[in-house]
Amino acid sequence: MWIPAIDLSQGQSVRLYQGDFEQKTIINSNPLAQAQQIEAAGMQWLHLVDLDGAKAGNPQNLSAIQAILKNTNLKVELGGGIRSLDQIETYLKLGITRVIIGSAAINNPSIVKQAVDQFGAEKIVVGVDGRNKMVATEGWLETSSTSMADVIAKMIGFGADTFIVTDIDKDGTMQGPNTELLVELQSQFRQANIIASGGIRDIDDLQNLKDAGIDSAVIGKALSNGGITLEQLKAVD
């Protein structure tokens, strides 16, 4: 399953380079129009990130999120600043298909267990972002002393089964995904669904991931710069 991504900042669709807010490029001033193009191409899922929310620790782009939910039929997975069960419940009631718990999974691991128990594993995705196999948090502003593998193992113990794994050093670079890391984690945790994120350039990268046993990925910059078209993405899904 290939999932187009829209990153939100100040109500606009943007891309960051390796999570750096100082290296921000506006992709579309109208995220809803972008989401509608994704739907029109036949895609079913959208990966949505509230970048400002990730930095602030609470929702910051609610209007843009609600517009997409109201005016498309896309299944939306949403991350960025989700720190509490109340926030998760609010988003799910708005129509979000599944929420992504990132920094909170590191800083307050029990929230993942509580969320899975309350809402079901199909509604919860754990975002595991890192450098050199170590987890980064707070909108990638902090690097922890916890390994990505340790986090996944703990979250599986809590009932989670879907993980979006992002190598920050690859994100936005168009240098290809960290296939070695992704395959290592998928091999270690065969019961988990490891979703690739970061660095994907073209259709060949997606095919290589699929051949290596990774059949889900989030695609952002490659769509905005023409490395992959929505039509190509639909064709290889």
Stockholm file with secondary structure:
# STOCKHOLM 1.0

chainA/1-237         MWIPAIDLSQGQSVRLYQGDFEQKTIINSNPLAQAQQIEAAGMQWLHLVDLDGAKAGNPQNLSAIQAILKNTNLKVELGGGIRSLDQIETYLKLGITRVIIGSAAINNPSIVKQAVDQFGAEKIVVGVDGRNKMVATEGWLETSSTSMADVIAKMIGFGADTFIVTDIDKDGTMQGPNTELLVELQSQFRQANIIASGGIRDIDDLQNLKDAGIDSAVIGKALSNGGITLEQLKAVD
#=GR chainA/1-237 SS CEEEEEEEETTEEEEEETTEEEEEEEEESCHHHHHHHHHHTTCCEEEEEEHHHHHHTSCCCHHHHHHHHHHCCCEEEEESSCCSHHHHHHHHHHTCSEEEECHHHHHCTHHHHHHHHHHCGGGEEEEEEEETTEEEETTTTEEEEEEHHHHHHHHHHTTCCEEEEEETTTTTTCSCCCHHHHHHHHHHCTTSEEEEESCCCSHHHHHHHHHTTCCCEEECHHHHTTSSCHHHHHHHC
#=GC SS_cons         CEEEEEEEETTEEEEEETTEEEEEEEEESCHHHHHHHHHHTTCCEEEEEEHHHHHHTSCCCHHHHHHHHHHCCCEEEEESSCCSHHHHHHHHHHTCSEEEECHHHHHCTHHHHHHHHHHCGGGEEEEEEEETTEEEETTTTEEEEEEHHHHHHHHHHTTCCEEEEEETTTTTTCSCCCHHHHHHHHHHCTTSEEEEESCCCSHHHHHHHHHTTCCCEEECHHHHTTSSCHHHHHHHC
//
